[in-house]
Amino acid sequence: MNRQIRRLGVAMLVLYGVLFAWLNVVQVLRADHYNKDPRNTRAVVRDFGRPRGQIISGDDPGVVLARSKDVGSHFGRARLYPEHDLFGHITGSYSFTFGSDGVEKSYNTDLTGRGPARSIKHLVDLLRDQETTDDVVLTVRKSVQQVAKAALGNRRGSVVAIDPRDGSILAMWSFPSYDPETVSQLDQNAARDRRNALLANPANPLLARSYRETFFPGSTFKVVTATAGLASGKVTPAQPVYPNLRELDLPDTKETLANFGNESCGGALFDVLRVSCNTSFGQMGLDIGGDALVSTAHGFGFGSVPPLDLPQATASTIADAGFFAHNRPLLAFTAIGQTTVRATPLQMALVAAAVANGGSVMAPHVMKEVHDVEGDVIRRFRPEVWTTAMSPEEASLLRDAMVGVVTNGTAGRLAVPGVPTAGKTGTAQIGNGSSHAWIMGFAPANAPRVAVAVIVENQRGASEATGGRVAAPIGRAVLEAALAVTK
């Protein structure tokens, strides 16, 4: 009998230990994951109907992007989004049934007046049981966001503009978008019907493609390959001089890698970047090897989730270095931004920003400040370096090379009149005669204040799908708008 009791006691202790360990996993290790999951409605149920602060754009004066209205129903207050779909993927929605997303979720404690920045002067409000709220002011400018929306038009794609000096997001637009007010309305049946319609839409308007979806980056990735070449010491502005080829014979196979339009090209680094020469960059990838290319990509942030202060940002990806040891042909294709590499538009904006900022990739963010009810600043975002992609010397060389792409290469339509502009085009082939058209760049090239990345998805016809023809004019319009409001 005693033996059975001991066994039962040991079993209960083991089960208790397992339960204790799992509770720690859920409540500590995975707490942040659960808190950021849009399906988690716990905080919304707790706070719904209470006073809630405004979300305000970074314009001067700021534009109200989200506010609450007392409607007198049993819910108390309705959440309104005066700009409707223009900031839908940034503000997110605030629904009693479906929870919250975007800024509404990331900065819920600030909006409900319970943020870490509450000062001692608000202690009297607690003693009086008076509810207070704070306003969240964003870095995103309505003036720039409007230009991004208008320039992209009804073409599926994304635009990201960022200040490379501190990581402030100036614009982040994806089409299609959605109006968060329609899924946040108090009529729960109407809200459910609207959300179901959005989920059933094959274009997926709820998806923030700018930071939650990845694509082949195409030739914009050649900036990463060029950085790897420079860092390895195997590439300089003068050497090697790649031969003029129409196609590159790939090792271990009878396959070849062809240039765009079957054109012949070659030369030293600046020349092959200027004309976006596939054969030269494919050979560069083979010469420097998978270890160098992958480690450099990781330095730009590939393989890691960017520390964007919005929920569920997606990591850009590249195959492990060991994969290329037995797949050298795919290494050549990866070096030109195809097959084993995928990137969000945000990531490619960060690649441009890294070059612009002397090699340092600043943590991207949409929050600028938190204001109390008196309008006083109680918290500011503190810029910080996320990762280091290259040395300042390498960044200087690539900046000059990217200026050449604009002044005498494939990115001429990115040029901002009267402003030195740097850029890189991309055309990512996706089959069925379609391509994604890319552009990334920054300005002014000699003292960068704005970096931009644009993707226009699923463009039919190779000659019209190049980033230089389709995406570059969008990038130029956004650069002009952002430069007008930055100092």
C-alpha positions in Angstrom: 0.0 0.0 0.0 2.8 2.4 0.9 4.5 1.7 -2.4 1.3 2.6 -4.3 0.9 5.8 -2.3 4.5 6.8 -3.1 4.0 6.1 -6.8 0.8 8.1 -6.8 2.6 10.9 -5.0 5.5 10.9 -7.5 3.0 10.9 -10.4 1.2 13.8 -8.9 4.4 15.7 -8.4 5.4 15.1 -12.0 2.1 16.3 -13.3 2.3 19.3 -11.1 5.7 20.0 -12.4 4.6 19.7 -16.0 1.6 22.0 -15.2 3.9 24.6 -13.5 6.4 24.5 -16.4 3.6 24.9 -19.0 2.0 27.8 -17.1 5.4 29.5 -17.2 5.7 28.9 -20.9 2.2 30.4 -21.5 2.4 33.3 -19.1 6.1 34.3 -19.4 7.9 32.9 -22.5 4.9 33.2 -24.9 3.1 36.1 -23.3 4.3 38.6 -25.9 3.3 36.3 -28.7 -0.2 35.8 -27.4 -0.6 39.5 -26.6 0.3 40.5 -30.2 -2.0 37.9 -31.8 -5.0 39.8 -33.4 -7.3 37.0 -32.4 -6.7 37.7 -28.7 -9.7 39.9 -27.7 -9.0 39.8 -23.9 -7.7 43.4 -23.8 -10.5 44.7 -26.0 -13.2 43.0 -23.8 -11.6 44.5 -20.7 -11.3 48.1 -22.2 -14.2 48.4 -24.6 -16.5 51.2 -23.6 -13.8 53.0 -21.6 -12.3 56.4 -22.7 -9.7 55.9 -25.3 -7.1 58.3 -26.7 -6.6 59.4 -30.3 -4.2 58.2 -32.9 -2.7 61.2 -34.7 -0.6 61.5 -37.8 2.9 63.1 -37.8 1.8 66.1 -39.9 2.0 69.7 -38.6 -0.7 70.0 -37.5 -1.5 66.4 -36.8 -4.5 64.7 -38.4 -6.8 62.5 -36.3 -6.6 59.0 -37.6 -8.7 57.3 -34.9 -10.9 58.7 -32.1 -13.8 57.5 -29.9 -17.3 58.9 -29.9 -19.8 58.5 -27.0 -22.9 56.9 -28.6 -24.8 56.2 -25.4 -25.4 52.5 -26.1 -24.5 49.7 -23.8 -21.1 49.6 -25.5 -20.6 53.2 -24.4 -18.3 54.4 -27.2 -17.7 53.8 -30.9 -14.3 53.9 -32.5 -14.1 56.1 -35.6 -11.5 56.3 -38.3 -11.9 59.6 -40.2 -9.3 58.7 -42.9 -11.0 55.3 -43.5 -8.8 53.1 -45.7 -5.8 55.5 -46.0 -4.3 54.2 -42.7 -6.2 51.0 -42.2 -3.1 48.7 -42.1 -1.3 51.1 -39.7 -4.0 52.1 -37.2 -5.6 48.7 -37.4 -9.1 48.2 -36.1 -10.7 48.0 -32.6 -13.5 45.5 -32.6 -15.4 44.0 -29.6 -15.9 40.8 -31.5 -12.6 40.5 -33.4 -10.1 42.2 -31.2 -7.6 44.8 -32.3 -4.6 45.2 -34.6 -2.0 47.7 -35.7 -1.4 50.7 -33.5 -4.6 50.0 -31.6 -3.1 46.8 -30.3 0.6 47.8 -30.0 -0.2 50.9 -28.0 -3.4 49.9 -26.2 -2.0 50.6 -22.8 -1.1 54.2 -23.8 -4.4 54.8 -25.5 -6.2 53.6 -22.3 -4.0 55.8 -20.1 -2.2 52.9 -18.4 1.1 53.2 -20.3 4.5 53.1 -18.6 5.0 56.8 -19.2 2.3 57.9 -16.8 3.9 60.5 -14.5 3.3 61.2 -10.8 1.2 64.2 -11.6 -1.6 61.8 -12.7 -1.7 60.1 -9.3 -4.5 62.5 -8.3 -6.6 61.1 -11.2 -6.2 57.7 -9.7 -7.2 58.9 -6.2 -10.3 60.5 -7.7 -11.1 57.4 -9.8 -10.9 59.6 -12.9 -10.3 57.8 -16.2 -7.5 59.3 -18.3 -6.2 58.6 -21.8 -3.2 59.4 -23.8 -2.9 60.2 -27.5 -0.4 58.3 -29.7 1.3 60.5 -32.3 2.7 58.7 -35.3 5.7 59.4 -37.6 3.5 58.7 -40.7 2.5 61.8 -42.6 -0.9 62.0 -44.2 0.6 64.2 -47.0 3.1 61.5 -48.0 0.6 58.6 -47.5 -1.9 60.3 -49.8 0.8 60.6 -52.5 1.7 56.9 -52.1 -1.9 55.9 -52.5 -2.5 58.1 -55.5 0.7 57.1 -57.3 0.2 53.4 -56.9 -3.5 53.7 -57.9 -5.5 50.5 -58.3 -2.5 48.4 -58.9 -1.8 45.7 -56.3 1.4 46.5 -54.4 3.0 48.5 -51.6 5.0 51.6 -50.9 7.2 52.2 -47.9 9.0 55.5 -47.2 11.4 55.8 -44.2 13.8 58.3 -42.7 17.1 56.3 -42.7 18.5 58.5 -40.0 16.2 57.3 -37.2 13.9 54.6 -38.7 10.7 56.8 -38.7 8.1 55.4 -41.1 6.9 58.3 -43.2 4.5 56.3 -45.4 3.4 52.7 -45.6 0.6 52.0 -48.0 -0.6 48.8 -49.5 -3.4 48.3 -52.1 -5.9 47.0 -51.6 -6.6 48.3 -48.1 -9.7 48.4 -45.9 -11.7 50.8 -43.8 -11.2 49.8 -40.1 -14.4 51.6 -39.2 -16.5 49.0 -41.0 -15.2 46.1 -38.9 -15.1 48.1 -35.7 -18.8 49.2 -35.8 -21.0 48.5 -32.8 -23.5 46.6 -34.9 -21.9 43.2 -34.4 -23.8 41.4 -37.2 -22.9 44.2 -39.7 -19.2 44.1 -38.5 -19.1 40.3 -38.9 -20.6 40.5 -42.4 -18.1 43.1 -43.4 -15.1 41.2 -42.0 -16.3 37.9 -43.7 -16.6 39.8 -47.0 -13.0 41.1 -46.6 -11.7 37.6 -45.7 -13.5 36.2 -48.8 -12.0 38.8 -51.1 -9.2 37.0 -53.1 -7.2 40.2 -53.1 -7.0 40.0 -49.3 -7.5 43.6 -48.3 -6.9 42.9 -44.6 -3.3 41.9 -45.4 -0.7 44.6 -44.8 1.5 43.5 -47.7 4.1 46.1 -46.9 5.3 44.3 -43.8 3.4 41.0 -43.6 4.0 39.6 -47.1 7.2 38.5 -48.8 8.1 38.6 -52.5 11.1 37.8 -54.7 13.0 41.1 -54.5 14.5 40.7 -58.0 17.4 42.9 -59.0 17.0 45.2 -56.0 18.7 42.4 -54.1 21.9 43.0 -56.2 22.7 45.8 -53.7 23.0 43.0 -51.0 25.1 40.9 -53.4 27.4 43.8 -54.2 27.8 44.5 -50.5 28.8 40.9 -50.0 31.3 41.1 -52.8 32.9 44.3 -51.3 33.0 42.8 -47.8 34.6 39.6 -49.1 37.5 41.6 -50.7 36.8 39.7 -54.0 35.1 42.7 -55.5 36.3 46.3 -55.8 35.1 49.2 -58.0 37.8 48.2 -60.5 38.0 44.4 -60.3 36.9 42.0 -61.5 35.8 43.1 -64.9 33.1 40.6 -65.8 33.0 39.4 -69.4 30.2 40.6 -71.8 27.8 37.7 -71.9 24.2 37.1 -72.9 23.9 34.1 -70.6 26.0 32.5 -67.9 26.7 28.8 -67.9 25.8 27.4 -64.5 28.0 24.9 -62.7 26.9 21.2 -62.2 24.1 21.6 -64.8 23.4 22.3 -68.4 21.1 25.3 -67.4 22.0 28.9 -68.0 21.2 32.3 -66.4 20.2 34.8 -69.0 20.2 38.6 -69.0 16.9 40.6 -69.2 15.8 40.7 -72.8 18.7 38.4 -73.7 21.0 41.4 -73.9 24.8 41.2 -73.6 26.5 43.0 -70.6 29.5 42.9 -68.4 32.1 45.2 -66.8 33.2 46.3 -63.4 30.9 46.8 -60.4 29.5 50.2 -61.1 28.8 49.3 -64.7 27.1 46.0 -64.0 24.9 47.6 -61.2 24.0 50.5 -63.5 22.6 48.1 -66.2 21.5 45.4 -63.7 23.5 42.7 -65.4 22.3 39.2 -64.4 25.2 37.3 -65.7 27.8 39.4 -63.8 25.9 39.2 -60.5 25.2 35.5 -60.9 29.0 35.0 -61.3 29.6 37.3 -58.4 27.4 35.1 -56.2 29.3 32.0 -57.3 32.7 33.7 -56.7 32.0 34.9 -53.2 30.1 31.8 -52.1 27.0 31.1 -50.1 28.5 31.8 -46.7 29.4 35.4 -47.6 26.1 36.1 -49.4 23.9 34.7 -46.6 25.8 36.4 -43.8 25.6 39.7 -45.6 21.9 39.3 -46.1 21.5 38.6 -42.4 23.4 41.8 -41.7 20.7 43.7 -43.6 18.0 41.9 -41.5 17.1 38.9 -43.6 16.2 35.9 -41.5 15.0 38.1 -38.6 11.7 39.7 -37.8 12.2 43.5 -38.0 11.5 45.3 -34.7 8.6 47.2 -36.2 6.2 48.4 -33.5 3.2 46.8 -35.2 2.0 43.3 -34.6 3.0 40.3 -36.7 5.7 41.8 -38.9 7.2 39.1 -41.2 10.8 38.2 -41.6 12.4 38.3 -45.0 14.1 35.0 -45.8 17.1 33.5 -47.6 18.2 29.9 -47.7 20.8 28.7 -45.2 24.4 28.9 -46.4 24.8 25.1 -46.3 22.0 24.7 -48.8 24.2 26.2 -51.6 27.1 23.8 -51.1 25.2 21.3 -53.3 23.0 23.8 -55.1 25.4 26.2 -56.8 23.1 27.1 -59.7 20.5 28.3 -57.1 23.2 30.5 -55.5 23.6 32.3 -58.8 19.8 32.9 -59.0 19.7 34.0 -55.4 22.4 36.6 -56.1 20.0 38.3 -58.6 17.1 38.1 -56.1 15.2 35.0 -57.3 14.4 31.5 -56.1 15.6 31.2 -52.4 15.3 34.8 -51.3 12.1 36.7 -50.4 11.6 40.1 -48.9 8.9 42.4 -47.6 8.7 45.9 -49.1 9.7 47.2 -45.6 12.9 45.1 -45.8 13.9 46.5 -49.1 13.3 50.0 -47.8 15.6 49.1 -45.0 18.2 47.9 -47.5 18.1 51.3 -49.2 18.2 53.0 -45.8 21.2 51.0 -44.8 23.2 52.4 -47.7 21.9 55.9 -47.0 22.8 55.7 -43.3 26.4 54.7 -43.7 25.7 51.0 -43.2 23.5 51.1 -40.0 19.9 49.9 -40.2 17.8 51.8 -37.7 14.8 50.0 -36.1 11.7 51.0 -38.1 8.9 52.5 -36.1 5.5 54.3 -36.5 5.2 55.8 -33.0 6.7 59.3 -32.6 5.4 60.5 -29.2 2.7 59.8 -26.6 0.8 62.9 -25.3 -1.3 63.2 -22.2 -4.6 65.0 -22.0 -3.0 68.3 -21.6 -1.0 67.8 -24.8 2.3 67.3 -23.0 4.8 64.8 -24.3 5.2 62.0 -21.8 7.1 59.6 -24.0 9.2 59.6 -27.2 10.4 56.8 -29.3 14.1 56.3 -28.8 15.9 55.5 -32.1 18.3 52.6 -32.0 20.4 50.6 -34.4 18.8 47.3 -35.3 21.7 45.8 -37.2 24.8 46.8 -39.1 24.8 45.8 -42.8 28.2 47.2 -44.0 31.0 49.5 -43.2 30.7 53.3 -43.9 33.3 52.9 -46.7 31.3 50.2 -48.4 28.1 52.3 -48.0 29.8 55.2 -49.6 30.8 53.1 -52.6 27.4 51.7 -53.0 25.8 55.1 -52.7 27.9 56.3 -55.6 27.1 53.2 -57.6 23.3 53.7 -57.0 23.6 57.3 -58.0 25.0 56.0 -61.3 21.9 53.7 -61.7 19.7 56.8 -61.6 21.9 59.2 -63.7 22.9 56.8 -66.4 21.1 53.5 -65.8 17.9 51.7 -65.3 16.4 54.0 -62.6 16.3 57.3 -64.5 12.6 57.8 -63.7 13.3 57.8 -60.0 15.3 61.0 -60.2 13.9 63.9 -58.2 14.4 67.1 -60.2 17.3 69.1 -58.8 18.0 66.6 -56.0 20.8 63.9 -56.2 19.0 60.6 -56.1 20.2 57.0 -55.7 18.3 53.9 -56.7 18.1 50.4 -57.9 15.4 48.8 -60.1 14.2 45.2 -59.9 12.0 42.9 -62.0 11.2 39.7 -60.2 9.9 37.0 -62.6 7.1 35.0 -61.1 6.1 32.9 -64.2 3.1 33.0 -66.6 4.7 36.0 -68.3 4.3 38.2 -65.2 6.8 40.0 -62.9 6.8 42.1 -59.8 8.2 45.6 -60.6 10.5 47.0 -57.9 12.3 50.2 -57.2 14.2 51.3 -54.1 16.4 54.3 -53.4 17.0 57.4 -51.4 17.5 61.2 -51.6 19.3 63.5 -51.4 22.1 61.1 -52.2 24.7 63.4 -50.5 22.7 63.8 -47.3 19.8 61.3 -47.3 16.6 62.1 -45.5 14.2 59.6 -47.2 14.5 56.1 -48.4 11.8 54.4 -50.3 10.8 51.0 -51.7 8.0 50.2 -54.1 6.6 47.0 -55.5 3.9 46.7 -58.1 2.8 43.1 -58.3 1.9 40.8 -61.2 2.7 43.1 -64.1 2.1 41.5 -67.5 4.6 41.7 -70.3 8.4 41.8 -69.6 9.1 45.1 -71.3 6.5 47.0 -69.3 7.1 45.1 -66.0 10.5 46.5 -65.2 10.9 48.5 -62.1 12.3 51.4 -64.0 9.1 51.8 -66.1 6.4 51.0 -63.6 7.7 51.4 -60.0 10.2 54.3 -60.4 7.7 57.1 -61.1 5.8 56.0 -58.0 9.0 56.1 -56.0 9.9 59.6 -57.3 6.5 61.0 -56.4 6.8 59.7 -52.8 10.4 60.9 -52.5 9.3 64.4 -53.5 6.4 64.4 -51.0 8.6 63.1 -48.2 11.4 65.5 -48.9 9.0 68.4 -48.6 8.1 67.6 -45.0 11.5 66.4 -43.6 14.5 68.5 -42.6 
